[in-house]
Amino acid sequence: MTKDTRYVSDAPFDPAPALQEIERKDLDAPNWLLVWRKFRTHRLGLISGAFLLFCYLLLPFIGFVAPYGPNERHAEHLYSPPQSIHFFHQGEFLGPFIYPMTSEANLETFQWEFIPDLDNPRKLRFFCEGKTYRIAGIIPADTHLFCPPETLEEEVVPFFLWGSDRLGRDVFSRILYGAQLSLTVGLIGISVSFVLGIFFGSLAGYFGGTLDWVINRVIEILRSLPELPLWLALSAAVPSYWSPIAVFFVISIILGLLDWPGLARAVRAKFLSLREEEYVRAAEMMGASSGRVIRKHLLPNFLSHLIASATLSIPAMILGETALSYLGLGLRAPAVSWGVMLNDAQNLASIEIYPWTAIPMLPIVVVVLAFNFLGDGLRDSLDPYQQ
């Protein structure tokens, strides 16, 4: 007779051994670690975040990477086409070099034609001395990552990796310098929008009543106004004699002031659902002030979602600055931004002849896509328990 093994043990049930190892780790892991584990599985978001981090870390050192200054002109190389970097000359490895461009006037088309001198390769110089610049706008330096080659007479041979514009300025260098303003305007604008949206949204959602009604009417009025004409009207009111720095900050603040209503409505909706929770009522009964309840108990519960929303709002502000500068109502020369550079490419006939003047569109598209992918990755990762 065999022993019956169907019995219930008297020992307390412990579910931990039945869990997989990764599930046991998740039980004790803090929320930020779960978010990071989930975010790592979002390849596009991870790559986009690394790319944007690299771009922002590079901003203080743009002068080191750019071979020329943002407004350095070359009168004999107006609309010079992009030049290629070569490594082999007639089957012989020489390292990175270029073929110098010689300009000739075409009497039939009345345009300059640039012809490479294929018999005269010139090596690029690396970690060389050039024009003086300031690291982060403070520390003076003159060392560049690479510089145009020199002749035997120590004359500099102009080199334009992405061509030159109508004034003979290097497009590659100007795109790098333009990133300092175009990428920063989104951060300043979203900071203004973030502060205003959280402040007014929390007041409306937590206190309710007349205050909620007034704030909602203001939000509805702002959201009913057409965005682009309002941008144009406010930007046109900026005096033309203001310095480029003053115009930059005013444009950033304008973009932030017009973006906060959407964030405020999201904060209000969240506060309306959270203010009735037991832990909020307990904090109020223990004598916590309204400000402390908002700061310590309500905002931390969905601050990560606000960060994801802010990340998705930055591209709109970058596009807003680009549109205003493109139309001549935002930043103006001598300031350098991607929108200011595109302002020179308004003529379709000019783009057809000199297509490299439209190259500033590429970094705009890449950065906007990177922010969108990063925002999608953060949004999907902020609820690590959804699966």
C-alpha positions as CSV (number, residue, x, y, z in Angstrom):
1,M,0.0,0.0,0.0
2,T,1.5,3.3,-1.1
3,K,1.5,6.4,1.1
4,D,-0.9,9.2,0.1
5,T,1.1,12.3,-0.7
6,R,-2.0,14.5,-1.1
7,Y,-1.9,16.5,2.1
8,V,-1.7,20.1,3.2
9,S,1.5,21.0,5.1
10,D,1.3,22.8,8.4
11,A,4.2,25.1,7.4
12,P,3.3,28.7,6.4
13,F,3.1,29.2,2.7
14,D,6.0,31.3,1.3
15,P,5.5,32.4,-2.3
16,A,9.0,33.8,-2.8
17,P,10.6,30.4,-3.9
18,A,7.9,30.1,-6.6
19,L,8.9,33.4,-8.1
20,Q,11.5,33.8,-10.8
21,E,14.8,35.5,-9.8
22,I,14.0,38.7,-11.7
23,E,10.5,38.9,-10.1
24,R,12.1,38.5,-6.6
25,K,14.5,41.4,-7.4
26,D,11.6,43.6,-8.6
27,L,9.8,43.1,-5.3
28,D,12.5,44.9,-3.4
29,A,13.7,47.3,-6.1
30,P,13.0,51.1,-5.8
31,N,10.7,52.6,-8.3
32,W,13.5,54.5,-10.1
33,L,15.3,51.3,-10.7
34,L,12.2,49.7,-12.2
35,V,11.8,52.7,-14.5
36,W,15.4,52.4,-15.6
37,R,15.1,48.7,-16.3
38,K,12.0,49.3,-18.4
39,F,13.6,52.3,-20.2
40,R,16.7,50.2,-21.2
41,T,14.4,47.9,-23.2
42,H,13.2,50.9,-25.3
43,R,16.1,51.1,-27.8
44,L,15.0,54.2,-29.7
45,G,14.4,56.1,-26.4
46,L,17.8,55.0,-25.0
47,I,19.7,55.9,-28.1
48,S,17.8,59.3,-28.4
49,G,18.5,60.1,-24.8
50,A,22.2,59.3,-25.2
51,F,22.4,61.4,-28.4
52,L,20.6,64.4,-26.7
53,L,22.8,64.2,-23.6
54,F,25.9,64.2,-25.9
55,C,24.6,67.3,-27.8
56,Y,23.9,69.3,-24.6
57,L,27.3,68.3,-23.1
58,L,29.0,69.5,-26.3
59,L,27.3,72.9,-26.3
60,P,30.0,74.7,-24.1
61,F,32.8,73.3,-26.3
62,I,31.3,74.2,-29.7
63,G,34.2,76.6,-30.4
64,F,36.6,73.6,-30.0
65,V,34.8,71.5,-32.6
66,A,34.0,74.3,-35.1
67,P,36.9,75.2,-37.4
68,Y,35.6,78.8,-38.0
69,G,33.8,81.4,-36.0
70,P,30.0,81.8,-36.6
71,N,30.4,85.1,-38.6
72,E,33.8,84.6,-40.1
73,R,33.6,85.5,-43.8
74,H,35.6,84.4,-46.9
75,A,34.9,87.0,-49.7
76,E,36.4,84.8,-52.4
77,H,34.3,81.7,-51.5
78,L,30.7,82.8,-51.6
79,Y,28.3,79.8,-52.0
80,S,31.3,77.4,-52.0
81,P,30.0,73.8,-52.4
82,P,30.7,71.2,-49.7
83,Q,34.1,69.6,-49.8
84,S,34.8,66.0,-49.3
85,I,37.5,64.6,-47.0
86,H,39.8,62.1,-48.8
87,F,42.3,59.6,-47.5
88,F,44.0,58.2,-50.7
89,H,45.6,60.2,-53.4
90,Q,46.5,58.3,-56.6
91,G,46.5,55.1,-54.6
92,E,48.7,56.4,-51.8
93,F,47.4,56.8,-48.3
94,L,47.9,60.3,-47.0
95,G,45.5,60.5,-44.1
96,P,42.6,63.0,-44.1
97,F,43.1,65.7,-46.7
98,I,41.2,67.9,-49.1
99,Y,41.6,69.2,-52.6
100,P,41.7,73.1,-52.6
101,M,39.0,74.9,-54.4
102,T,39.7,77.5,-57.0
103,S,37.0,79.9,-58.0
104,E,36.4,81.1,-61.6
105,A,33.7,83.4,-62.9
106,N,31.4,81.8,-65.5
107,L,30.6,84.6,-68.0
108,E,27.7,82.7,-69.4
109,T,25.8,82.1,-66.2
110,F,27.4,85.1,-64.3
111,Q,28.1,82.8,-61.3
112,W,31.2,81.6,-59.5
113,E,32.3,78.1,-60.3
114,F,34.5,76.2,-57.9
115,I,36.9,73.6,-59.3
116,P,39.0,71.3,-57.1
117,D,42.7,71.2,-57.7
118,L,43.2,67.4,-57.9
119,D,47.0,67.6,-58.2
120,N,47.4,69.5,-54.9
121,P,46.2,67.6,-51.9
122,R,46.4,69.4,-48.6
123,K,46.3,67.6,-45.2
124,L,43.9,68.7,-42.5
125,R,45.4,69.9,-39.2
126,F,44.2,68.5,-35.9
127,F,44.3,70.0,-32.4
128,C,45.7,73.2,-33.9
129,E,45.6,76.8,-33.1
130,G,43.0,79.0,-34.7
131,K,40.5,81.7,-33.9
132,T,40.0,82.6,-30.3
133,Y,36.7,81.4,-28.7
134,R,35.4,81.1,-25.1
135,I,34.5,77.8,-23.5
136,A,31.0,78.1,-22.0
137,G,31.3,81.8,-22.8
138,I,33.9,82.3,-20.0
139,I,37.3,80.6,-20.6
140,P,39.3,81.9,-23.6
141,A,40.9,79.3,-25.8
142,D,42.2,79.0,-29.3
143,T,42.7,75.2,-29.8
144,H,40.4,73.5,-32.4
145,L,39.7,69.9,-33.1
146,F,40.6,70.4,-36.7
147,C,41.7,73.3,-38.9
148,P,41.9,74.1,-42.6
149,P,45.2,73.1,-44.2
150,E,48.1,75.5,-44.8
151,T,50.3,76.0,-47.9
152,L,54.1,76.0,-47.8
153,E,53.8,79.8,-47.4
154,E,51.7,79.2,-44.3
155,E,48.6,80.6,-46.0
156,V,45.4,78.9,-44.9
157,V,43.4,77.0,-47.5
158,P,39.7,77.5,-47.0
159,F,37.8,74.3,-46.1
160,F,34.0,74.1,-46.0
161,L,32.8,70.7,-45.0
162,W,29.1,71.5,-45.7
163,G,29.7,74.5,-48.0
164,S,29.5,78.2,-47.4
165,D,26.6,80.7,-47.5
166,R,26.0,83.9,-49.4
167,L,28.5,85.8,-47.3
168,G,31.2,83.1,-47.4
169,R,30.5,81.8,-43.9
170,D,31.1,78.1,-43.1
171,V,27.7,76.3,-42.8
172,F,29.1,73.5,-40.6
173,S,30.5,75.9,-38.0
174,R,27.3,78.0,-38.0
175,I,25.2,74.9,-37.5
176,L,27.3,74.0,-34.5
177,Y,27.0,77.5,-33.0
178,G,23.3,77.7,-33.9
179,A,22.8,74.6,-31.7
180,Q,23.7,76.7,-28.7
181,L,20.6,78.9,-29.1
182,S,18.2,76.5,-30.8
183,L,18.7,73.7,-28.2
184,T,18.7,76.1,-25.2
185,V,15.5,77.9,-26.1
186,G,13.6,74.7,-25.5
187,L,15.0,74.3,-22.0
188,I,14.3,77.9,-21.0
189,G,10.8,77.8,-22.5
190,I,9.9,74.5,-20.8
191,S,11.2,75.8,-17.5
192,V,8.8,78.7,-17.7
193,S,6.0,76.5,-18.8
194,F,6.8,73.9,-16.1
195,V,6.7,76.4,-13.2
196,L,3.5,78.2,-14.4
197,G,1.7,75.0,-15.3
198,I,2.4,73.3,-11.9
199,F,1.6,76.5,-10.0
200,F,-1.7,77.3,-11.5
201,G,-2.7,73.7,-12.1
202,S,-2.1,72.8,-8.4
203,L,-4.0,75.8,-7.2
204,A,-7.0,75.0,-9.4
205,G,-7.0,71.3,-8.6
206,Y,-6.4,71.4,-4.8
207,F,-8.5,74.4,-3.7
208,G,-11.2,74.3,-6.4
209,G,-14.1,76.7,-6.1
210,T,-13.9,80.2,-7.5
211,L,-10.1,79.9,-7.9
212,D,-10.5,76.8,-10.1
213,W,-13.2,78.5,-12.2
214,V,-11.1,81.6,-12.8
215,I,-7.9,79.6,-13.7
216,N,-9.9,77.4,-16.1
217,R,-11.4,80.4,-17.9
218,V,-7.9,81.9,-18.4
219,I,-6.7,78.5,-19.7
220,E,-9.6,78.2,-22.1
221,I,-9.1,81.7,-23.4
222,L,-5.3,81.1,-24.0
223,R,-6.0,77.7,-25.7
224,S,-8.7,79.3,-28.0
225,L,-6.2,81.8,-29.4
226,P,-4.5,80.7,-32.7
227,E,-0.9,79.8,-31.7
228,L,1.1,81.0,-34.7
229,P,-0.5,84.4,-35.1
230,L,-0.1,85.0,-31.4
231,W,3.6,84.1,-31.6
232,L,3.9,86.5,-34.5
233,A,2.1,89.3,-32.8
234,L,4.2,89.0,-29.6
235,S,7.4,88.6,-31.4
236,A,6.7,91.6,-33.6
237,A,6.4,93.7,-30.5
238,V,10.0,93.0,-29.5
239,P,12.0,96.2,-30.3
240,S,14.4,95.7,-33.2
241,Y,17.2,97.6,-31.4
242,W,17.4,95.1,-28.5
243,S,20.5,92.9,-28.3
244,P,20.4,89.3,-29.6
245,I,20.7,88.0,-26.0
246,A,17.7,90.0,-24.9
247,V,15.6,88.9,-27.9
248,F,16.6,85.3,-27.2
249,F,15.3,85.4,-23.6
250,V,12.2,87.2,-24.6
251,I,11.4,84.6,-27.3
252,S,12.1,81.8,-24.9
253,I,9.7,83.3,-22.3
254,I,7.0,83.9,-24.9
255,L,7.1,80.3,-26.0
256,G,6.9,79.2,-22.3
257,L,4.0,81.6,-21.5
258,L,2.0,80.1,-24.4
259,D,2.7,76.5,-23.5
260,W,1.7,76.3,-19.8
261,P,-2.1,75.9,-20.2
262,G,-1.9,72.3,-21.4
263,L,0.3,71.3,-18.5
264,A,-1.8,73.1,-16.0
265,R,-4.9,71.2,-17.1
266,A,-3.1,67.9,-16.7
267,V,-1.9,68.9,-13.2
268,R,-5.4,70.0,-12.2
269,A,-7.0,66.8,-13.3
270,K,-4.5,64.8,-11.3
271,F,-4.9,66.9,-8.2
272,L,-8.7,66.5,-8.4
273,S,-8.3,62.7,-8.2
274,L,-5.6,62.7,-5.6
275,R,-6.8,65.3,-3.1
276,E,-9.5,62.8,-1.8
277,E,-7.0,60.1,-1.0
278,E,-6.6,58.9,2.6
279,Y,-3.0,59.9,2.9
280,V,-3.8,63.4,1.9
281,R,-6.6,63.7,4.4
282,A,-4.4,62.2,7.1
283,A,-1.7,64.9,6.4
284,E,-4.3,67.6,6.6
285,M,-5.7,66.3,9.9
286,M,-2.2,66.2,11.3
287,G,-1.9,70.0,10.6
288,A,0.2,70.0,7.4
289,S,-0.2,73.2,5.5
290,S,-1.6,73.3,2.0
291,G,1.8,74.0,0.5
292,R,3.4,71.1,2.3
293,V,0.6,68.7,1.2
294,I,1.1,69.8,-2.4
295,R,4.9,69.6,-2.3
296,K,5.3,66.4,-0.2
297,H,2.3,64.3,-1.0
298,L,0.7,65.3,-4.3
299,L,3.4,66.4,-6.7
300,P,5.8,63.4,-6.1
301,N,3.0,61.0,-7.1
302,F,3.0,62.1,-10.7
303,L,6.1,64.3,-11.2
304,S,7.7,61.6,-13.4
305,H,4.7,61.9,-15.8
306,L,5.1,65.7,-15.9
307,I,8.8,65.3,-16.8
308,A,7.8,63.0,-19.7
309,S,5.2,65.5,-20.8
310,A,7.8,68.3,-20.6
311,T,10.2,66.3,-22.7
312,L,7.6,66.0,-25.4
313,S,6.9,69.8,-25.3
314,I,10.6,70.8,-25.9
315,P,10.4,69.9,-29.7
316,A,7.4,72.2,-30.1
317,M,9.4,75.1,-28.7
318,I,12.4,74.4,-30.8
319,L,10.1,74.4,-33.9
320,G,8.5,77.6,-32.6
321,E,11.8,79.4,-32.4
322,T,12.8,78.1,-35.8
323,A,9.5,79.3,-37.4
324,L,9.8,82.7,-35.9
325,S,13.4,83.2,-36.9
326,Y,12.7,81.8,-40.3
327,L,10.0,84.4,-40.8
328,G,12.3,87.2,-39.5
329,L,10.4,87.8,-36.3
330,G,12.5,85.8,-33.9
331,L,16.3,85.9,-33.4
332,R,18.0,88.1,-35.9
333,A,21.6,88.4,-37.2
334,P,24.3,88.6,-35.9
335,A,22.7,85.9,-33.6
336,V,23.1,82.4,-35.0
337,S,20.4,79.8,-34.7
338,W,19.0,77.1,-37.1
339,G,16.0,79.3,-37.8
340,V,18.2,82.3,-38.6
341,M,20.2,80.2,-41.0
342,L,17.0,78.9,-42.7
343,N,15.9,82.5,-43.2
344,D,18.6,82.7,-45.9
345,A,17.1,79.7,-47.6
346,Q,13.6,81.1,-48.3
347,N,14.2,81.5,-52.0
348,L,13.4,78.3,-53.7
349,A,15.5,79.2,-56.7
350,S,18.5,79.7,-54.4
351,I,18.0,76.3,-52.8
352,E,17.8,74.8,-56.3
353,I,21.2,76.3,-57.2
354,Y,22.8,76.0,-53.7
355,P,21.0,73.1,-52.0
356,W,23.5,73.0,-49.1
357,T,22.0,76.2,-47.7
358,A,19.0,74.0,-46.6
359,I,21.3,71.7,-44.5
360,P,20.2,73.3,-41.2
361,M,16.9,71.5,-41.7
362,L,18.6,68.2,-40.9
363,P,19.7,68.9,-37.3
364,I,16.2,70.3,-36.6
365,V,14.5,67.1,-37.9
366,V,17.0,64.8,-36.0
367,V,16.7,66.7,-32.7
368,V,12.9,66.8,-32.8
369,L,12.7,63.1,-33.6
370,A,15.1,62.3,-30.8
371,F,13.1,64.3,-28.2
372,N,9.9,62.5,-29.4
373,F,11.5,59.1,-29.1
374,L,12.9,60.0,-25.7
375,G,9.5,61.2,-24.5
376,D,7.8,58.0,-25.8
377,G,10.4,55.9,-24.0
378,L,10.0,57.8,-20.7
379,R,6.2,57.7,-20.9
380,D,6.2,53.9,-21.5
381,S,8.7,53.3,-18.7
382,L,7.1,55.4,-15.9
383,D,4.6,52.7,-15.1
384,P,6.9,49.7,-14.6
385,Y,4.0,47.5,-13.2
386,Q,1.8,47.9,-16.3
387,Q,2.9,44.4,-17.4
